[in-house]
């Protein structure tokens, strides 16, 4: 019913959305650490000219573009008002990377039971920089209740997406919302917005990772001294060069799984997310975009790790096979901890064992098949041959 007036009522225009963010915060400076105006203009043009957004999709895109700008405005203001917060380094963070649906969430949440690590819970990802500063004060953080309401609303409106993405208010969340503010995130760079995806894959994203570091510096002001960040998002898989340029003392833990298994799971998740945005999502198109993305990310990762720079940084990588992670999660975490010079205490080990004993997020609850997405197993095996051989990845029975 709203389709005829949706474009007029809820435009996706760069200037209007930036003005909305300024009006919500009373701030005007987006900072200059990472690109802002050019990618925003390209994305809005792509959304208007290349994508058939539903009315709800228009509302979602407007929110997904405006909220990171609000975060970025607040971060820039905080940096100007409290520069001392940004003099403290982000020491030796650990990044969990891998293909979507390759065990990264399970590993991330297992390791986060060790409170020696800093992590960002889902509720904090919704508002990483609260209005007025970073201090939580002595009482409960109101953002926790906001997150609870958001999860309940999403569970009621889009239960399939919440279940597939395993959203939980107190659990560690990906730092994608922090990367959104610098246009270094798969939120829109996945492939559904063609012109923007071309910009995204060609751009130098070092500035975006400098902005991510600034977010972490602001957020660690409310955390105990001496902790290290435990981070995770699929975006990093094709961004190893800018990541390790900015975080040069980081450790990268990379999970490995048959790309075809990851692909079907990713396509299923994408079916829910695109169903929220597009008027008529096409499963075969979704399957092709997912295959294109996984190949793109894996080739970028292999190119970096086989480059002179990647070989020089080889000791900063820890490789984890999906089968190893599922069969022996505690042994896997112990191996990773040893590699980064950290020994979890008895309490941490007990909490990690309890979590892995009851967790099922690493087990497939898939209802889709390759045929649903128009994918051919033999063609994909050949397409991903370079990755199977490079990391000796076993092929799953699919």
C-alpha positions as CSV (number, residue, x, y, z in Angstrom):
1,X,0.0,0.0,0.0
2,X,2.9,2.4,0.7
3,X,4.9,1.5,-2.4
4,X,3.6,4.5,-4.4
5,X,4.7,7.0,-1.8
6,X,7.7,5.2,-0.2
7,X,10.4,6.9,-2.3
8,X,9.0,10.3,-1.5
9,X,8.4,9.6,2.2
10,X,11.7,7.8,2.9
11,X,14.3,8.9,0.4
12,X,17.8,7.3,0.4
13,X,19.8,10.5,-0.3
14,X,23.2,11.1,1.1
15,X,22.8,14.8,2.1
16,X,19.4,14.2,3.8
17,X,20.7,11.2,5.8
18,X,23.8,13.1,6.9
19,X,21.6,16.0,8.0
20,X,19.5,13.6,10.0
21,X,22.5,12.3,11.9
22,X,23.7,15.9,12.6
23,X,20.2,16.8,13.9
24,X,20.0,13.8,16.2
25,X,23.4,14.6,17.8
26,X,23.7,18.3,17.5
27,X,27.2,17.7,16.1
28,X,28.6,18.3,12.7
29,X,32.2,16.9,12.4
30,X,32.5,13.4,11.0
31,X,36.3,13.5,11.3
32,X,38.8,12.7,8.5
33,X,40.3,9.4,9.5
34,X,38.3,7.4,6.9
35,X,36.3,8.3,3.7
36,X,32.8,9.5,4.2
37,X,31.1,11.6,1.6
38,X,32.2,9.6,-1.6
39,X,31.1,6.1,-0.4
40,X,27.9,7.5,1.0
41,X,27.0,9.1,-2.3
42,X,27.9,6.0,-4.3
43,X,25.9,3.8,-2.0
44,X,22.8,5.9,-2.1
45,X,23.0,6.2,-5.9
46,X,23.3,2.4,-6.1
47,X,20.3,1.9,-3.7
48,X,18.2,4.2,-5.9
49,X,19.2,3.0,-9.3
50,X,20.3,-0.6,-9.1
51,X,18.2,-2.2,-6.3
52,X,14.5,-2.8,-6.0
53,X,14.1,-1.9,-2.3
54,X,10.8,-2.6,-0.6
55,X,9.2,0.1,1.6
56,X,10.5,-1.7,4.7
57,X,13.9,-2.0,2.9
58,X,14.0,1.8,2.5
59,X,13.4,2.3,6.1
60,X,16.1,-0.3,7.0
61,X,18.7,1.2,4.7
62,X,18.0,4.7,6.1
63,X,18.6,3.3,9.6
64,X,21.6,1.3,8.7
65,X,23.2,4.3,7.1
66,X,22.2,7.0,9.7
67,X,23.0,5.1,12.9
68,X,26.8,4.6,12.1
69,X,27.0,8.3,11.2
70,X,25.6,9.1,14.6
71,X,28.3,6.9,16.2
72,X,31.0,8.6,14.1
73,X,29.9,12.1,15.1
74,X,29.9,11.2,18.8
75,X,33.3,9.5,18.5
76,X,34.8,12.6,16.7
77,X,33.4,14.9,19.4
78,X,34.8,12.7,22.2
79,X,38.2,12.6,20.6
80,X,38.2,16.4,20.6
81,X,36.9,16.7,24.2
82,X,39.0,13.9,25.8
83,X,42.1,13.4,23.7
84,X,43.8,11.6,26.5
85,X,41.6,8.5,25.9
86,X,43.2,8.1,22.5
87,X,46.8,8.2,23.7
88,X,46.4,4.7,25.2
89,X,47.3,2.0,22.6
90,X,45.1,-1.0,21.6
91,X,47.6,-3.7,22.7
92,X,48.0,-7.0,20.8
93,X,44.3,-7.6,19.9
94,X,43.2,-11.0,18.6
95,X,41.0,-11.1,15.5
96,X,39.0,-14.2,14.7
97,X,38.5,-14.3,10.9
98,X,37.1,-16.9,8.5
99,X,34.3,-17.5,6.1
100,X,30.8,-16.8,7.4
101,X,29.4,-19.9,9.1
102,X,32.8,-21.5,9.6
103,X,32.8,-21.6,13.4
104,X,33.9,-18.0,14.1
105,X,31.0,-17.2,16.3
106,X,31.3,-20.4,18.3
107,X,35.1,-19.8,18.8
108,X,34.6,-16.1,19.6
109,X,31.9,-16.8,22.2
110,X,33.9,-19.6,23.8
111,X,37.0,-17.5,24.2
112,X,35.0,-14.6,25.6
113,X,34.2,-16.7,28.6
114,X,37.7,-15.8,29.7
115,X,37.2,-12.3,31.2
116,X,40.8,-11.4,30.6
117,X,39.7,-10.5,27.1
118,X,37.7,-7.4,26.2
119,X,34.7,-8.0,23.9
120,X,31.7,-6.0,22.7
121,X,28.3,-7.4,23.7
122,X,25.4,-7.0,21.3
123,X,23.8,-4.2,23.4
124,X,27.0,-2.1,23.2
125,X,27.2,-2.6,19.4
126,X,23.9,-0.7,19.1
127,X,25.4,2.4,20.7
128,X,29.1,2.0,21.1
129,X,29.6,5.7,22.0
130,X,26.7,6.9,24.2
131,X,25.6,10.5,24.1
132,X,27.8,12.6,26.3
133,X,30.8,10.3,26.7
134,X,31.8,6.8,27.6
135,X,31.4,6.6,31.3
136,X,28.7,4.1,32.5
137,X,28.7,5.5,36.0
138,X,27.8,3.4,39.0
139,X,24.3,2.2,38.0
140,X,23.2,-0.3,35.4
141,X,23.9,0.8,31.8
142,X,20.6,1.8,30.1
143,X,21.9,0.4,26.8
144,X,21.4,-3.1,28.2
145,X,17.7,-2.6,28.4
146,X,17.7,-1.0,25.0
147,X,19.4,-4.0,23.6
148,X,16.9,-6.4,25.2
149,X,14.0,-4.5,23.7
150,X,15.7,-4.5,20.3
151,X,16.3,-8.3,20.4
152,X,12.7,-8.9,21.4
153,X,11.4,-6.8,18.6
154,X,13.6,-8.5,16.0
155,X,12.7,-11.9,17.4
156,X,9.0,-11.1,16.9
157,X,9.4,-9.5,13.5
158,X,12.2,-11.6,11.9
159,X,12.6,-14.8,14.0
160,X,14.4,-16.6,11.1
161,X,17.1,-14.0,10.9
162,X,17.6,-13.8,14.7
163,X,18.0,-17.6,15.0
164,X,20.3,-17.8,12.0
165,X,22.5,-15.0,13.2
166,X,22.4,-16.2,16.8
167,X,21.7,-12.8,18.2
168,X,21.8,-12.6,22.0
169,X,21.9,-9.4,24.0
170,X,24.8,-10.2,26.3
171,X,26.9,-12.3,23.9
172,X,29.9,-11.0,22.0
173,X,28.9,-9.3,18.8
174,X,30.9,-8.6,15.6
175,X,32.4,-5.2,15.3
176,X,30.6,-4.6,12.0
177,X,28.7,-1.6,13.4
178,X,32.1,0.0,14.1
179,X,33.3,-0.7,10.6
180,X,30.0,0.6,9.1
181,X,30.9,4.1,10.1
182,X,34.0,3.9,7.8
183,X,32.4,2.0,5.0
184,X,34.6,-1.1,5.6
185,X,31.8,-3.5,6.3
186,X,30.0,-6.2,4.5
187,X,26.7,-4.6,5.4
188,X,26.6,-3.2,1.9
189,X,29.8,-4.3,0.4
190,X,28.6,-7.9,0.0
191,X,27.3,-7.5,-3.6
192,X,23.7,-6.5,-3.6
193,X,24.6,-2.9,-4.4
194,X,26.8,-3.3,-7.5
195,X,28.4,0.2,-8.0
196,X,29.1,0.4,-4.2
197,X,30.6,-3.1,-4.2
198,X,33.0,-2.1,-6.9
199,X,34.1,0.9,-4.9
200,X,34.3,-1.2,-1.7
201,X,36.6,-3.9,-3.3
202,X,38.9,-1.3,-4.9
203,X,39.3,1.2,-2.0
204,X,42.2,1.4,0.5
205,X,40.5,0.7,3.8
206,X,43.4,1.6,6.1
207,X,41.6,4.7,7.2
208,X,38.6,2.6,8.2
209,X,40.8,0.4,10.4
210,X,42.3,3.5,12.0
211,X,38.7,4.6,12.8
212,X,38.1,1.1,14.3
213,X,41.2,1.5,16.5
214,X,39.8,4.9,17.7
215,X,36.5,3.2,18.6
216,X,38.3,0.6,20.6
217,X,40.4,3.2,22.4
218,X,37.2,5.0,23.4
219,X,35.4,1.8,24.5
220,X,38.4,0.4,26.5
221,X,38.2,3.5,28.8
222,X,35.3,1.8,30.6
223,X,37.1,-1.5,30.9
224,X,39.8,-2.7,33.3
225,X,43.4,-1.8,32.4
226,X,45.6,-4.5,30.9
227,X,43.0,-6.4,29.0
228,X,43.3,-7.2,25.3
229,X,40.5,-7.0,22.7
230,X,39.0,-10.2,21.3
231,X,37.4,-9.3,17.9
232,X,35.6,-11.1,15.1
233,X,33.8,-10.3,11.9
234,X,33.9,-12.0,8.4
235,X,34.8,-8.6,6.9
236,X,38.4,-9.0,8.0
237,X,39.0,-12.0,5.8
238,X,39.5,-9.9,2.7
239,X,41.0,-6.9,4.6
240,X,44.1,-8.5,6.1
241,X,46.5,-5.9,4.6
242,X,44.8,-2.8,6.1
243,X,44.1,-4.7,9.4
244,X,47.7,-5.7,10.0
245,X,49.0,-2.3,8.8
246,X,47.0,-0.5,11.5
247,X,47.1,-3.3,14.2
248,X,50.7,-4.4,13.6
249,X,50.9,-6.4,16.8
250,X,47.6,-8.3,16.3
251,X,47.1,-12.0,16.1
252,X,44.8,-13.4,13.4
253,X,43.0,-16.7,14.2
254,X,41.7,-18.0,10.9
255,X,39.1,-20.8,10.8
256,X,39.0,-23.1,7.8
257,X,36.0,-25.0,6.5
258,X,34.9,-26.5,3.1
259,X,33.7,-23.3,1.3
260,X,30.7,-25.1,-0.1
261,X,29.4,-25.8,3.4
262,X,30.0,-22.2,4.4
263,X,28.4,-21.0,1.2
264,X,25.0,-22.8,1.7
265,X,24.8,-21.5,5.3
266,X,25.7,-18.0,4.2
267,X,23.1,-18.0,1.4
268,X,20.5,-19.2,3.9
269,X,21.3,-16.3,6.2
270,X,21.4,-13.9,3.3
271,X,17.9,-15.1,2.3
272,X,16.5,-13.7,5.6
273,X,18.5,-10.4,5.4
274,X,17.6,-9.7,1.8
275,X,14.0,-10.6,2.5
276,X,14.0,-7.6,4.8
277,X,15.4,-5.2,2.1
278,X,14.3,-6.3,-1.4
279,X,10.9,-6.4,-3.0
280,X,11.4,-9.7,-4.8
281,X,14.5,-11.5,-3.6
282,X,15.7,-14.3,-6.0
283,X,17.3,-17.4,-4.4
284,X,19.5,-18.1,-7.4
285,X,20.8,-14.5,-7.5
286,X,21.5,-14.8,-3.7
287,X,23.5,-18.0,-4.3
288,X,25.6,-16.5,-7.0
289,X,26.4,-13.4,-5.0
290,X,27.4,-15.6,-2.0
291,X,29.7,-17.7,-4.2
292,X,31.2,-14.6,-5.7
293,X,31.8,-13.1,-2.3
294,X,33.4,-16.2,-0.8
295,X,35.8,-16.6,-3.8
296,X,36.6,-12.9,-3.6
297,X,37.4,-13.0,0.1
298,X,39.4,-16.2,-0.1
299,X,41.5,-15.0,-3.0
300,X,42.2,-11.8,-1.2
301,X,43.3,-13.7,1.9
302,X,45.5,-16.1,0.0
303,X,47.1,-13.3,-2.1
304,X,48.0,-11.5,1.2
305,X,49.3,-14.6,3.0
306,X,51.4,-15.7,0.1
307,X,52.8,-12.1,-0.5
308,X,56.2,-11.0,0.9
309,X,54.4,-9.0,3.6
310,X,52.2,-11.9,4.5
311,X,55.1,-14.4,4.7
312,X,56.9,-11.9,7.0
313,X,53.9,-11.8,9.3
314,X,53.3,-15.5,9.2
315,X,53.9,-15.9,12.9
316,X,50.9,-13.6,13.6
317,X,48.5,-16.2,12.2
318,X,46.9,-19.2,13.9
319,X,45.0,-21.6,11.6
320,X,42.1,-23.6,13.0
321,X,40.3,-26.4,11.1
322,X,36.6,-26.5,11.6
323,X,36.7,-30.2,12.4
324,X,39.3,-29.5,15.1
325,X,37.2,-26.7,16.6
326,X,34.0,-28.8,16.8
327,X,35.6,-32.0,18.1
328,X,38.0,-30.3,20.6
329,X,37.0,-26.7,21.3
330,X,38.9,-26.5,24.6
331,X,42.0,-27.9,23.1
332,X,41.7,-25.5,20.3
333,X,41.4,-22.5,22.6
334,X,44.3,-23.7,24.7
335,X,46.5,-23.9,21.5
336,X,45.4,-20.3,20.5
337,X,46.0,-19.0,24.0
338,X,49.5,-20.5,24.1
339,X,50.3,-18.9,20.7
340,X,49.4,-15.4,22.0
341,X,51.2,-15.9,25.4
342,X,48.1,-16.1,27.5
343,X,47.1,-18.7,30.0
344,X,43.4,-18.8,31.0
345,X,42.9,-19.1,34.8
346,X,40.8,-22.0,36.3
347,X,37.6,-19.9,36.4
348,X,37.9,-19.1,32.7
349,X,38.6,-22.8,31.8
350,X,35.5,-23.8,33.8
351,X,33.3,-21.3,32.1
352,X,34.6,-22.2,28.6
353,X,33.9,-25.9,29.3
354,X,30.4,-25.2,30.5
355,X,29.7,-23.1,27.4
356,X,31.0,-25.6,24.9
357,X,29.0,-28.4,26.6
358,X,25.7,-26.6,26.0
359,X,26.4,-24.6,22.9
360,X,25.0,-25.7,19.6
361,X,25.7,-22.6,17.5
362,X,28.5,-24.5,15.6
363,X,26.1,-27.2,14.4
364,X,24.2,-26.8,11.2
365,X,20.5,-26.3,11.4
366,X,20.3,-25.8,7.6
367,X,17.0,-26.1,5.8
368,X,18.3,-25.1,2.3
369,X,20.3,-27.1,-0.2
370,X,22.6,-26.1,-3.1
371,X,19.8,-26.7,-5.5
372,X,17.6,-24.1,-3.8
373,X,20.3,-21.5,-4.7
374,X,21.1,-22.8,-8.2
375,X,24.6,-23.9,-7.2
376,X,26.5,-26.8,-8.8
377,X,28.9,-28.8,-6.5
378,X,31.4,-29.8,-9.2
379,X,31.7,-26.3,-10.5
380,X,32.2,-24.9,-7.0
381,X,34.8,-27.6,-6.2
382,X,36.9,-26.4,-9.2
383,X,36.3,-22.8,-8.4
384,X,37.6,-23.2,-4.8
385,X,40.4,-25.6,-5.7
386,X,43.1,-23.0,-5.0
387,X,41.9,-22.8,-1.4
388,X,41.5,-26.5,-0.7
389,X,45.1,-27.1,-1.9
390,X,46.6,-24.0,-0.1
391,X,45.3,-25.0,3.4
392,X,44.7,-28.7,2.9
393,X,41.0,-28.3,3.7
394,X,39.0,-31.5,3.6
395,X,35.8,-31.6,1.5
396,X,32.6,-32.1,3.3
397,X,29.9,-34.5,2.1
398,X,27.3,-32.0,0.7
